């Protein structure tokens, strides 16, 4: 196999594993069984994943579990700490508290009672664009909608920053090469950028196409964006405003909305993409998965 083909194969394997982790974070993820399902040795599986993602599988699973839990502790005030731990794949509350304290330097209880604010504010302060943003979203009222399932081809970029413009240019070259006329530009936040340090945050840029569209000229991986109950916010702004929006939704709107969120990621659908247009302005619908309580 040529070097380019090998790298594409390894990239697809690692990305498929990342998708499996995020979709099954509430379960006991057994690497031995998964490597057999993928038809490769456990050793090769670990090596390829670290080569592509920069971290080992077990650390990645733990990081995603804790990130999901940290979100739910803020937004899901009707759920106990034990219930939230179970939703994120922890069968033992003791092990969850120990792992959470090692990651966030405080207990889940202290985090839930306001400790998250300083942690999140420090992340936003590391972004010059977010620090300069004066956006106010307190006027927003979302619509509660049931979204449709979407098939999304994507490029995963490590680091939440303006290098996403290069990623989007590459995706658009893919669109033009395949002569795709109807599509949606979507950014999926598998990592929540107000909880995960921005340099460690994966930004997933996607092109959603019709499920029955036949693409003969593609090597991009894809996943399904599930049909979900969501709160949909219509927003316009500049680059740094997105982080302020996400923080406002999770810290202010959700805790007092009468809804709780889930472990599914939020995402934006672009009407105008600030990474691609000349004026740097975005116009999006921001979808946040919610559940009735």
C-alpha positions in Angstrom: 0.0 0.0 0.0 1.4 3.4 -0.9 2.1 6.0 1.8 -0.8 8.2 0.9 -3.2 5.3 0.9 -1.8 4.1 4.2 -2.3 7.5 5.8 -5.9 7.7 4.5 -6.6 4.3 5.8 -5.2 5.2 9.2 -7.0 8.5 9.3 -10.3 6.8 8.6 -9.7 4.2 11.3 -8.9 6.7 13.9 -11.8 9.0 13.0 -14.2 6.0 13.1 -13.0 5.2 16.5 -13.5 8.8 17.7 -17.0 8.7 16.4 -17.6 5.3 18.2 -16.3 6.8 21.4 -18.6 9.9 21.3 -21.6 7.8 20.3 -21.1 5.2 23.0 -19.6 7.3 25.9 -22.3 6.0 28.3 -21.1 2.4 27.9 -18.1 0.3 28.9 -16.0 0.7 25.8 -14.0 -2.5 25.3 -11.0 -1.9 23.1 -10.3 -5.7 22.7 -13.7 -6.3 21.2 -13.6 -3.1 19.0 -10.3 -4.0 17.5 -11.6 -7.4 16.6 -14.7 -5.7 15.0 -12.3 -3.5 12.9 -10.3 -6.7 12.0 -6.9 -5.5 13.3 -4.8 -6.3 16.3 -5.1 -4.3 19.5 -1.5 -3.2 19.3 -2.0 -1.9 15.7 -5.2 -0.2 16.8 -3.5 1.7 19.6 -0.5 2.7 17.4 -2.6 4.0 14.6 -4.9 6.0 16.9 -2.1 7.7 18.7 -0.3 8.4 15.4 -3.4 10.1 14.0 -4.9 11.8 17.2 -1.8 12.5 19.3 -3.1 10.8 22.4 -3.8 7.2 23.3 -7.3 5.7 23.2 -7.7 5.3 27.0 -6.8 8.9 27.7 -9.1 10.1 24.9 -12.0 8.1 26.3 -11.4 9.5 29.8 -11.1 13.0 28.5 -14.4 12.8 26.6 -16.2 11.2 29.6 -15.1 14.0 31.9 -15.9 16.7 29.4 -19.4 15.4 28.8 -19.9 15.1 32.6 -18.7 18.6 33.2 -21.3 20.0 30.8 -24.1 17.9 32.3 -23.2 19.0 35.9 -23.8 22.6 34.8 -27.0 22.1 32.8 -28.8 19.1 34.2 -29.9 20.3 37.7 -32.6 17.6 37.9 -30.0 14.8 37.6 -27.9 13.6 40.5 -24.1 13.4 40.3 -24.4 9.6 40.3 -26.9 9.7 37.3 -24.6 12.1 35.4 -21.6 9.8 36.1 -23.6 6.8 34.7 -24.6 8.8 31.6 -20.9 9.3 30.9 -19.8 5.7 31.4 -18.8 5.6 35.0 -20.2 2.7 37.0 -18.5 3.9 40.3 -19.2 7.3 41.8 -15.9 7.1 43.7 -13.8 6.6 40.5 -15.8 9.4 38.8 -15.1 11.9 41.6 -11.4 10.9 41.7 -11.0 11.3 37.9 -13.0 14.6 37.9 -10.9 16.1 40.6 -7.7 15.2 38.8 -8.9 16.9 35.6 -10.6 20.0 37.0 -8.9 20.3 40.4 -12.2 20.4 42.2 -15.0 18.0 43.1 -18.1 17.6 40.9 -20.2 19.2 43.7 -18.0 22.3 43.8 -18.0 22.5 40.0 -21.8 22.3 39.9 -22.1 25.0 42.5 -20.2 27.5 40.4 -16.6 26.3 40.1 -17.1 25.9 36.4 -17.3 29.7 35.8 -13.7 30.5 36.5 -12.5 27.4 34.6 -14.5 28.4 31.5 -13.6 32.1 31.8 -9.9 31.2 31.7 -10.4 29.2 28.5 -12.2 32.1 26.8 -9.6 34.6 28.0 -7.0 32.5 26.1 -8.8 33.6 22.9 -8.1 37.2 21.9 -11.2 37.2 19.7 -13.5 36.0 22.4 -11.9 38.4 25.0 -12.7 41.3 22.6 -16.2 40.2 21.9 -19.0 42.4 23.3 -21.8 40.2 22.0 -24.9 40.1 24.1 -27.2 37.1 23.6 -29.6 37.6 26.5 -32.3 38.6 24.0 -32.2 35.3 22.2 -35.2 33.0 22.3 -34.7 29.6 20.7 -37.2 27.4 18.9 -37.6 23.8 20.0 -37.3 21.6 16.9 -36.9 18.0 15.9 -34.0 17.9 13.4 -33.6 15.5 10.5 -30.8 12.9 10.3 -27.9 14.1 8.1 -25.0 12.4 6.4 -21.9 14.5 6.9 -18.5 14.2 5.3 -15.9 15.9 7.4 -12.3 17.0 8.3 -11.4 17.0 12.0 -8.9 19.7 13.0 -7.2 19.8 16.4 -7.2 23.3 17.9 -10.1 25.8 17.9 -8.6 28.7 16.0 -8.7 30.6 12.7 -6.8 27.8 10.9 -10.3 26.4 10.4 -10.4 28.7 7.3 -7.9 26.3 5.6 -10.0 23.3 6.6 -13.1 24.9 5.1 -11.2 25.8 1.9 -10.2 22.2 1.5 -13.8 21.0 2.1 -15.0 23.4 -0.5 -12.4 22.1 -3.0 -13.9 18.6 -2.3 -17.4 20.0 -2.9 -16.4 21.5 -6.3 -14.4 18.4 -7.3 -17.5 16.2 -6.7 -19.8 18.8 -8.4 -22.1 18.8 -5.4 -24.8 21.4 -5.8 -27.0 21.0 -2.7 -25.2 20.8 0.6 -25.0 22.3 4.1 -21.9 23.6 5.9 -21.9 22.4 9.5 -19.5 22.8 12.4 -19.9 20.0 15.0 -18.6 20.6 18.6 -17.7 17.1 19.7 -15.4 18.9 22.2 -17.1 21.8 23.9 -14.8 24.8 23.4 -15.9 26.4 26.7 -14.8 23.3 28.7 -11.9 21.9 26.7 -8.7 24.1 26.4 -8.8 25.5 22.9 -5.5 24.0 21.8 -6.8 20.6 22.7 -10.3 21.1 21.2 -11.2 19.3 18.1 -13.1 21.4 15.5 -15.1 19.2 13.1 -16.0 20.9 9.8 -18.6 19.1 7.8 -20.4 19.0 4.5 -23.9 17.4 4.8 -25.3 15.9 1.6 -28.3 13.9 0.6 -28.1 10.4 1.9 -28.6 8.8 -1.5 -26.0 11.0 -3.2 -23.4 8.8 -4.9 -19.8 10.2 -4.6 -17.3 8.5 -6.8 -14.4 10.9 -6.0 -14.0 11.0 -2.3 -11.8 9.6 0.5 -13.3 11.7 3.2 -14.7 9.9 6.3 -18.4 10.5 7.2 -20.7 10.1 10.1 -24.4 10.6 10.7 -25.8 13.6 12.6 -28.7 12.0 14.4 -32.3 13.2 14.4 -32.6 15.0 17.7 -34.8 17.3 19.8 -32.9 20.6 19.9 -33.1 24.2 20.9 -32.3 26.2 17.8 -30.8 29.7 18.1 -30.5 32.0 15.1 -27.4 34.2 15.4 -25.1 36.6 13.5 -21.7 37.8 14.6 -17.9 37.5 14.2 -15.4 34.8 15.1 -15.0 35.4 18.8 -18.8 35.7 19.3 -19.3 31.9 18.8 -17.5 31.1 22.0 -19.5 33.7 23.9 -22.7 32.3 22.4 -21.8 28.7 23.5 -20.9 29.9 27.0 -24.2 31.9 27.3 -26.3 28.9 26.2 -24.7 26.4 28.6 -24.1 28.7 31.6 -27.3 30.9 31.4 -30.0 29.6 29.1 -29.9 25.9 29.7 -29.8 25.8 33.5 -33.0 28.0 33.7 -34.7 26.7 30.5 -36.7 23.8 32.0 -34.8 21.5 29.7 -31.7 19.4 30.2 -29.0 18.5 27.6 -27.6 15.2 26.5 -24.2 13.8 25.6 -24.8 14.5 21.9 -22.7 17.4 20.6 -24.1 20.8 19.7 -23.5 22.1 16.1 -24.0 25.1 13.9 -25.4 25.2 10.3 -24.0 28.1 8.4 -26.1 30.4 6.2 -23.0 32.6 6.0 -19.6 31.1 6.9 -17.1 33.6 8.4 -14.2 31.3 7.5 -15.1 31.6 3.8 -16.5 35.0 3.2 -14.6 38.3 2.9 -16.3 40.3 5.7 -15.7 37.8 8.5 -19.3 37.7 9.5 -21.2 34.5 10.3 -24.9 33.8 10.1 -25.9 30.5 11.7 -28.4 28.4 13.4 -26.9 26.9 16.5 -28.5 23.6 17.6 -28.2 22.3 21.2 -29.6 18.9 22.0 -32.2 19.0 24.8 -34.5 16.6 26.5 -37.9 17.1 28.2 -37.9 16.8 32.0 
